[in-house]
């Protein structure tokens, strides 16, 4: 496989090399990039010629041994830590579209940096870390690009060294083995035909997992994820919604029938423990910042489903831990869920 080089990527290469840039998008006329600090902006004074686009597409097609033409109008490739998607001009009438997503194996956050960047209050950070130590099931939610996966990657570092983790993704984003050197992990890659999300989750249960990390819950596979939680396996996943209180409805709406929705509702409150909302904002000097806006606990006690808010607008609004959640902390030897343990 050809490597990532100036020769292969041409005018795009400086953006590939820039560690702050996560996405590179060409719409047939102009180039746009997404910067972790500056946000998304149009690149000025750059010439992307038709000849370059043809040559670059040819190189990518050769890397993955795929055809690209009117009949095969979508080219998708994973090259090193890049996910590349190219749409042919026969369907992209505005011009050939190129999207490059950088899948960095480097962990960007630390305990110290999250506090310094005002991601959340210290007690909130300690609480979430202790939730992982107490083997709770967490769902990270927010808009695309908010930093859900990056947040999940950070908290995955607090999973015990002795516990096996299985990651399930359609493109490599967690990089669990690389950011958790020496830990026991099986990394599964799904595809739509031969190894679906549903099959991957079912298969994982025969691989002695302690944790299952699903890159994103999108459809009916979430039912099998909840079934795995019911067996005592713990997990993380991400979901698109703008409020943690909407997580149960968002999951229910992934089910194909009302009967399936009704059956799943109680399981959501019983087996999903924590909801976390991440927002991306622009501060006064135009820099992109990410904030933990909401945190809640889901509980099912005495036949009643409850969402108990702990963080609203980035601030702790409640310190009364629900009884069932406190039992999990106690079993893990955690007396004060807001107390700092090991900081990574």
C-alpha positions as CSV (number, residue, x, y, z in Angstrom):
1,X,0.0,0.0,0.0
2,X,1.3,3.4,-0.9
3,X,2.0,5.7,2.0
4,X,0.9,9.1,3.0
5,X,3.3,11.5,1.3
6,X,3.6,14.9,-0.4
7,X,3.8,13.1,-3.7
8,X,0.5,11.3,-3.2
9,X,-1.5,14.0,-1.5
10,X,-0.1,17.1,-3.1
11,X,-1.7,20.3,-2.0
12,X,-3.6,18.5,0.6
13,X,-0.5,17.1,2.4
14,X,0.1,20.2,4.7
15,X,-3.5,19.7,6.1
16,X,-2.8,16.0,6.6
17,X,0.3,16.8,8.6
18,X,-1.4,19.5,10.7
19,X,-2.4,17.7,14.0
20,X,-5.1,20.3,14.7
21,X,-7.0,19.6,11.5
22,X,-9.5,16.7,11.7
23,X,-11.4,17.0,8.4
24,X,-10.5,18.1,4.9
25,X,-13.5,18.6,2.4
26,X,-13.4,19.5,-1.3
27,X,-16.8,20.3,-2.8
28,X,-15.7,20.4,-6.5
29,X,-14.8,24.1,-6.3
30,X,-13.4,25.1,-2.9
31,X,-11.5,23.4,0.0
32,X,-12.8,23.5,3.6
33,X,-11.1,22.2,6.7
34,X,-12.1,21.6,10.3
35,X,-9.6,22.8,12.9
36,X,-9.8,21.8,16.6
37,X,-9.2,25.4,17.6
38,X,-10.4,27.5,14.7
39,X,-13.4,25.5,13.7
40,X,-14.4,25.0,10.1
41,X,-13.2,27.5,7.5
42,X,-12.6,27.9,3.8
43,X,-9.0,27.7,2.7
44,X,-8.1,30.7,0.5
45,X,-5.4,31.1,-2.1
46,X,-5.1,27.4,-2.9
47,X,-5.4,25.9,-6.3
48,X,-7.0,22.5,-6.7
49,X,-6.9,21.6,-10.3
50,X,-9.0,19.0,-12.2
51,X,-5.8,17.2,-13.0
52,X,-4.9,16.9,-9.3
53,X,-8.3,15.6,-8.4
54,X,-8.1,13.0,-11.2
55,X,-4.6,11.9,-10.1
56,X,-5.5,11.8,-6.4
57,X,-8.6,9.7,-7.1
58,X,-6.6,7.3,-9.2
59,X,-4.0,6.9,-6.4
60,X,-6.7,6.2,-3.8
61,X,-8.5,3.8,-6.1
62,X,-5.3,1.9,-6.7
63,X,-4.6,1.8,-2.9
64,X,-7.7,-0.2,-2.3
65,X,-8.0,-1.9,-5.7
66,X,-11.4,-0.5,-6.5
67,X,-13.0,1.0,-9.7
68,X,-14.2,4.5,-9.8
69,X,-16.5,5.7,-12.6
70,X,-20.1,6.4,-13.5
71,X,-21.1,2.8,-12.7
72,X,-19.0,2.8,-9.5
73,X,-19.7,6.3,-8.3
74,X,-18.6,6.0,-4.7
75,X,-15.0,5.4,-3.7
76,X,-14.3,4.7,0.0
77,X,-10.9,3.9,1.5
78,X,-9.1,3.7,4.8
79,X,-5.5,4.6,4.4
80,X,-3.3,4.5,7.5
81,X,-5.3,6.8,9.9
82,X,-7.4,8.4,7.2
83,X,-10.9,7.7,6.0
84,X,-11.4,8.9,2.5
85,X,-14.7,9.2,0.6
86,X,-15.0,10.4,-3.0
87,X,-18.2,10.9,-4.9
88,X,-18.2,10.9,-8.8
89,X,-19.3,14.0,-10.6
90,X,-22.0,12.0,-12.4
91,X,-24.0,12.1,-9.1
92,X,-22.2,15.0,-7.4
93,X,-23.4,17.6,-10.0
94,X,-21.5,20.4,-8.2
95,X,-18.3,18.6,-9.0
96,X,-16.3,15.6,-7.6
97,X,-16.5,15.6,-3.8
98,X,-13.6,14.5,-1.6
99,X,-13.9,14.1,2.1
100,X,-11.0,13.1,4.3
101,X,-11.5,12.3,8.0
102,X,-8.3,11.9,10.1
103,X,-8.7,9.1,12.7
104,X,-5.9,10.0,15.1
105,X,-4.7,7.3,17.4
106,X,-3.3,9.9,19.8
107,X,-5.2,10.7,22.9
108,X,-5.7,14.5,23.0
109,X,-7.1,14.9,26.6
110,X,-5.7,14.3,30.0
111,X,-7.2,14.9,33.5
112,X,-5.2,18.1,33.8
113,X,-5.9,19.4,30.4
114,X,-9.7,18.9,30.7
115,X,-9.7,21.0,33.9
116,X,-7.4,23.6,32.5
117,X,-9.6,23.9,29.3
118,X,-12.8,24.2,31.5
119,X,-14.3,21.1,30.0
120,X,-16.1,20.4,33.2
121,X,-15.9,21.0,37.0
122,X,-13.5,18.8,38.9
123,X,-16.2,17.0,40.8
124,X,-18.0,16.2,37.6
125,X,-14.8,14.7,36.1
126,X,-14.2,12.7,39.2
127,X,-17.8,11.4,39.2
128,X,-17.5,10.2,35.6
129,X,-14.1,8.5,36.2
130,X,-15.6,6.7,39.2
131,X,-18.6,5.7,37.1
132,X,-16.1,3.8,34.8
133,X,-14.3,2.3,37.8
134,X,-17.7,1.2,39.1
135,X,-18.4,-0.6,35.8
136,X,-21.4,1.5,34.7
137,X,-22.8,1.8,31.2
138,X,-22.3,5.2,29.6
139,X,-23.8,6.9,26.5
140,X,-22.1,10.0,25.2
141,X,-24.3,12.3,23.1
142,X,-24.1,15.5,21.2
143,X,-24.0,16.9,17.6
144,X,-21.6,15.6,15.0
145,X,-18.1,16.9,15.7
146,X,-18.9,17.7,19.4
147,X,-16.2,15.3,20.6
148,X,-18.2,12.3,21.8
149,X,-15.7,9.7,20.6
150,X,-12.7,11.6,21.9
151,X,-14.5,11.8,25.3
152,X,-15.2,8.1,25.3
153,X,-11.5,7.4,24.4
154,X,-10.4,9.4,27.4
155,X,-12.6,7.7,29.9
156,X,-11.7,4.3,28.5
157,X,-8.3,4.7,30.1
158,X,-9.9,4.2,33.5
159,X,-11.1,0.7,32.6
160,X,-9.3,-1.9,34.7
161,X,-6.1,-3.4,33.2
162,X,-7.5,-6.9,34.0
163,X,-10.7,-6.5,32.0
164,X,-11.1,-7.4,28.3
165,X,-12.5,-4.7,26.0
166,X,-14.1,-5.4,22.6
167,X,-14.5,-2.4,20.3
168,X,-17.0,-2.5,17.4
169,X,-16.6,0.1,14.7
170,X,-17.1,0.6,10.9
171,X,-13.9,2.7,10.8
172,X,-11.1,2.8,13.3
173,X,-11.7,5.6,15.7
174,X,-11.3,4.3,19.3
175,X,-7.7,3.0,18.8
176,X,-8.2,1.3,22.2
177,X,-5.0,-0.8,21.9
178,X,-2.8,2.2,21.0
179,X,-4.0,4.5,23.8
180,X,-4.2,1.7,26.4
181,X,-0.9,-0.1,25.9
182,X,-0.8,-3.6,27.2
183,X,-4.5,-4.0,28.0
184,X,-6.6,-6.9,26.7
185,X,-8.6,-5.8,23.7
186,X,-10.2,-7.3,20.6
187,X,-10.9,-4.7,17.9
188,X,-13.7,-5.7,15.5
189,X,-14.5,-4.0,12.2
190,X,-18.0,-4.3,10.8
191,X,-19.3,-4.2,7.2
192,X,-22.9,-4.2,5.9
193,X,-22.8,-7.6,4.2
194,X,-20.6,-10.2,6.1
195,X,-20.2,-8.8,9.6
196,X,-22.9,-6.5,10.7
197,X,-23.2,-4.6,14.0
198,X,-25.7,-7.1,15.2
199,X,-23.5,-10.1,14.4
200,X,-20.5,-8.3,15.9
201,X,-22.3,-7.8,19.2
202,X,-23.6,-11.3,19.3
203,X,-20.1,-12.7,18.5
204,X,-18.5,-10.5,21.1
205,X,-20.5,-12.2,23.9
206,X,-18.6,-15.5,23.0
207,X,-15.3,-13.8,23.4
208,X,-15.4,-13.3,27.2
209,X,-15.7,-9.5,27.2
210,X,-15.9,-7.3,30.3
211,X,-16.7,-4.3,28.2
212,X,-18.1,-3.6,24.7
213,X,-17.4,-0.3,23.1
214,X,-19.8,0.4,20.2
215,X,-18.7,3.4,18.1
216,X,-22.2,4.7,17.5
217,X,-25.7,3.4,18.1
218,X,-27.7,4.0,15.0
219,X,-30.3,1.3,14.5
220,X,-31.7,-2.0,15.8
221,X,-28.2,-3.1,16.9
222,X,-28.8,-1.1,20.1
223,X,-31.2,-3.8,21.2
224,X,-28.4,-6.4,21.2
225,X,-26.1,-3.9,23.0
226,X,-28.7,-3.6,25.8
227,X,-29.0,-7.4,25.9
228,X,-25.3,-7.6,26.4
229,X,-25.5,-5.1,29.2
230,X,-28.2,-7.3,30.8
231,X,-25.7,-10.2,31.0
232,X,-23.3,-8.1,33.1
233,X,-21.1,-6.9,30.3
234,X,-20.4,-3.1,30.6
235,X,-20.1,-0.6,27.7
236,X,-19.8,2.8,26.1
237,X,-21.5,4.0,23.0
238,X,-22.4,7.3,21.3
239,X,-25.7,8.7,20.1
240,X,-26.8,11.9,18.2
241,X,-29.2,14.0,20.3
242,X,-29.1,17.4,22.0
243,X,-30.3,16.5,25.5
244,X,-29.5,13.6,27.8
245,X,-33.2,13.3,28.6
246,X,-33.9,12.5,25.0
247,X,-31.6,9.4,25.0
248,X,-34.3,6.9,26.0
249,X,-36.7,8.2,23.2
250,X,-33.8,8.3,20.7
251,X,-33.0,4.6,21.4
252,X,-36.7,3.6,21.3
253,X,-37.1,5.3,17.9
254,X,-34.4,3.0,16.5
255,X,-36.8,0.1,16.9
256,X,-38.9,-0.9,13.8
257,X,-42.3,-1.5,15.6
258,X,-44.2,0.0,18.5
259,X,-44.1,-3.5,20.2
260,X,-40.3,-3.5,20.0
261,X,-40.2,0.1,21.4
262,X,-42.5,-0.9,24.4
263,X,-40.4,-3.9,25.2
264,X,-37.2,-1.9,25.1
265,X,-38.2,1.1,27.2
266,X,-37.7,-0.5,30.7
267,X,-34.4,-2.1,29.6
268,X,-33.0,1.3,28.7
269,X,-33.6,2.7,32.2
270,X,-32.4,-0.5,33.9
271,X,-29.2,-1.1,31.9
272,X,-28.1,2.3,30.7
273,X,-26.7,4.1,33.8
274,X,-25.1,7.4,32.7
275,X,-25.9,9.9,30.0
276,X,-23.4,12.7,29.0
277,X,-23.9,15.6,26.6
278,X,-20.9,17.2,25.0
279,X,-21.3,20.6,23.2
280,X,-18.9,22.4,20.9
281,X,-18.8,26.1,21.3
282,X,-16.9,29.1,20.0
283,X,-15.4,31.4,22.7
284,X,-14.8,35.2,22.6
285,X,-11.6,34.9,20.5
286,X,-13.0,32.5,17.9
287,X,-11.4,29.4,19.4
288,X,-13.4,26.1,19.4
289,X,-14.0,24.7,22.9
290,X,-15.8,21.6,24.1
291,X,-17.9,21.5,27.2
292,X,-19.6,18.8,29.2
293,X,-23.1,20.4,29.3
294,X,-25.2,17.7,30.9
295,X,-24.8,14.6,33.0
296,X,-27.6,12.4,34.2
297,X,-28.3,9.0,35.8
298,X,-31.0,6.6,34.5
299,X,-32.7,4.4,37.0
300,X,-35.6,2.0,37.3
301,X,-36.7,1.7,40.9
302,X,-40.0,0.1,42.1
303,X,-41.3,-0.1,38.5
304,X,-40.7,3.6,37.7
305,X,-38.3,4.9,35.1
306,X,-36.4,8.1,36.1
307,X,-33.9,10.5,34.6
308,X,-32.0,12.2,37.4
309,X,-30.0,15.3,36.3
310,X,-26.7,15.9,38.0
311,X,-25.1,18.5,35.6
312,X,-27.0,21.3,33.7
313,X,-25.3,24.0,31.7
314,X,-21.9,22.6,32.9
315,X,-22.7,23.0,36.6
316,X,-23.5,20.4,39.2
317,X,-27.1,20.8,40.3
318,X,-27.5,17.6,42.4
319,X,-25.3,15.6,44.7
320,X,-27.8,13.0,45.9
321,X,-26.7,9.8,44.3
322,X,-29.6,7.4,43.5
323,X,-29.7,4.3,45.7
324,X,-29.1,1.8,42.8
325,X,-26.2,3.9,41.4
326,X,-24.7,4.2,44.9
327,X,-24.7,0.4,45.3
328,X,-22.5,0.2,42.2
329,X,-20.0,2.6,43.7
330,X,-20.0,0.8,47.0
331,X,-19.4,-2.6,45.3
332,X,-16.4,-1.0,43.6
333,X,-15.0,0.3,46.9
334,X,-15.8,3.9,46.1
335,X,-17.1,5.7,49.2
336,X,-17.2,9.2,47.8
337,X,-18.1,9.3,44.0
338,X,-16.9,12.9,43.8
339,X,-13.4,12.1,45.2
340,X,-10.4,12.0,42.9
341,X,-8.6,8.7,42.3
342,X,-5.8,8.1,39.9
343,X,-5.6,11.0,37.3
344,X,-4.4,10.0,33.8
